[in-house]
Amino acid sequence: MEIQFKPTQKQHLMFQYFDDAETTEVLYGGGVGSAKSYGICCLIIMKALMYENIRIGLARNELTTLKRTTVVSLFEVMTDWGLISDEHYKYNSQAGEIVFNNKSKIVLLELAYNPSDPQYTRLGGQLLTFAAIDECGESIEKAKQILQSRLGRWKNKIYNIKPILYMTCNPSKNFLFAQFYKADLEGNLPTYRKFIKALINDNPYISQEYYDNLMKTLSFSDKKRLIQGDWDYDDNPNALLEYDDIKNIFVNEKPKADAPIYYISADIAFTSDKCVLIAWEGLTIIEIKVLENNANIKPEDAIKDLATKYNVKSHHIAYDSDGIAKYLVNYLPNAKAIVNNAKALNGENYENLKTQLYFKLTELIKNNKIKIVLSLNHKDEIIEELQMIQHKVGDGKIQLVKKDEIKRKIGRSPDYSDAMAYRMIWEIKNTQFNTEFYSFTF
């Protein structure tokens, strides 16, 4: 049986990376209507038919979504190519497998994070030749890493196939942003990684009606993100800050102020995180000092050095006192030791003090009060973290998306935004201890 089809130019480029000598990770996409899922399905089916008895992983964050979307694209390709169910392949929905006549198999996999299986041991027994993750931005980096570790374990040497991982995506703020989009933009993409920016205009088969409907229905941010492929616009309805608000905080020079007051706010390192110290002139960040977890200098000494440099009074220093940071009270007795899970001040309806501090931070950013001197070289990390500040929908007290969830999405701890939030302790007028007391008899 001979199959002929004409791929788009971007799909053709994706196919070429399968056979080169160096590529083991390909991120394909950047917008809707670019035929990225269809292209990935074409490649998977093509290789399944070309090579006998290989095993290809096809994954998405949720298995139900995979079957409802990507598998539908698989069947669309097979129909377009004249492949007939039960004649050229068999689909076992319950087992999550598509088996071709030559014994090659597509294995359907779910990558959703499960707290009871944080190391993805459920993927441990997979023996795969290569794999693809559709809409990889929905999954966390750990899932991608574990799946990748299962590649190259089935017939690779026989056919000289690399353990290559293909991924599709729409623009979003997650580990893909830094590893592929930003690295490609700056010319720092390692040779084993390739980023194919495919937009709707790269698909000659898209209908004008579909394009016109997108332009009528999408918001401005979604047009920037999904039509133009601008990764900086992430239109999350639960996000507390818009991208334009965040861009406005960066300035070339610090604003002039009469008799400025200096502060230090610090996020103290835990085992795998770094320690971030921020020096403030009023509400302007003028220095950021980062201590990696293996730094020779102790946090308390670094804070004292920064305080000496800017003549910061000890009661104008704030740090998180959770966990190992509790010991700092012995070195900084007059500083504000913030307990993240403490009650919000003034009886306000926040889940805890840290949530209250973050809401105050976003309020001041939106009101154009917070500034950061641009030369501090941490712009990308700060933007990424501030875009992750999201309201958690729920009943009762006002909540934020938890830190662990943010760490899973961006692949690291939001240390910069945490340190920024602790500065807000002086911006929340604490009235809960200023209540007038009256005495009376009866």
Steps between C-alpha positions, in 0.01 A plus 500: 500500500644838397407812693564847363434829676633853483605640840526869582850646503507495880382138509770411248761658729366295790535178299862585412601525865406134547795389288774750584792410724442727798134589566328320789239764599271687263243758610254565219239774511432843631144569390162355411415378153860415414421128448741401776293209636423375150871523412608307809243231421631478143853441626392238756293300253767528230769357728267231637440380144864528392650301789378162618420442867603839640326661798404869486373690803228759439426705809299791628432631847163325528419171329136595442608819319757303300231260377255781431745717301834355391370149433229655284779666299671160471187347351462801269850440362440128459174567317671755274766239424252224425574288809204290614422393856534123563671466165814712542482567875302416813407749771455373856356799686500324838866400476589835341680346202491518121669196344588484131528188284882511522472482885604862547306657781390848613466508878271768648635653822376746763745751653278670761672562833379268775606583859500128580746438215727809486781306329273362226580140583202403282718582198791295630419181313455660160734379223476760225685571177408870491208712618291812452319724748209695358442839667803450721438832675215338692745264673782564746868463424537193722250309286691588185829394658371163622338420165822592326691258721289214357605567140769313310404169660331316214655410161701824482832334421346267245354788298749769605220718641586771752306523828335817372215684674258717304283757677227736383387810684322831505688792660484490878717584799653169602830316468471501120517880494854515637633174355381550142336831410728736692814295431421496128427875502838570659691250286579278800305190402719189546555295186296204626191724534304649211215750510267521201284810525188405306218753471165499326648669190738204464205273427388542137205267559329716764164641398437873483179450699693343789753785501229767485316339791817502713556868428142579603488294818848509656600765753791734430735293716392175338552647154853599601563157646312258275507683164830688517683250721600757764585296810503805727122529490334242721129576529424302815171617655635422849825694456524807723735690268494573129822487303492874426473575874809291565701664219437842655691420818838499324677837472843608378565721803352504848246775565629796700370518855549742788631335817439143375451213742690180431376145557617142452269209430631146469385158397723262694624187322380154575684185394450531124408867463713810491500794739390833351576826679343822372604853594230766460506877484142568591306282253784478249721193487859621474694177556434129486747259654463129431663232713492150354440217746872416494615861556792553735344807663226450757165675448527696824842633401379593152201684647724690742737596216208629293360687801836665560531600132166685500481592867184292548363505853455157653123541536482569125613144418244227429551132428296181497554313824356166392710187525873544528472880490380504861859515620538855361317645800823445693691722258228749400290540817338829391414391145151395397490119496206417275307180555341427163205308640423752774162672512450796269530840666205721589260206484495508119357195325821351360599139548823607672748784533699405191189518283426843641854617425478375140168677442652822631799452267277457196291800604807726512632362171169571327503851651848556353664533843759218485814559294809293423824639363540322166873436534447240775497214245217294647221635277401173333472304824300777668258533207448124492427484872268803509295351219452191716318694775151360462184516705375156596130465442326359804265566788582681819823691541693662214770261378790484256630209294742314726876535473549130424272529197698800372824307549362214294398738219818704467745238624632707792396685813357856464768646724510849346127567530498356853773743604310785336181407683670511842576871444124561512490441874566875543230596249217327683382734772472276802207618707412182680706598806390865505142445622376743766403328826211617715430404864158498653319350798162339531 
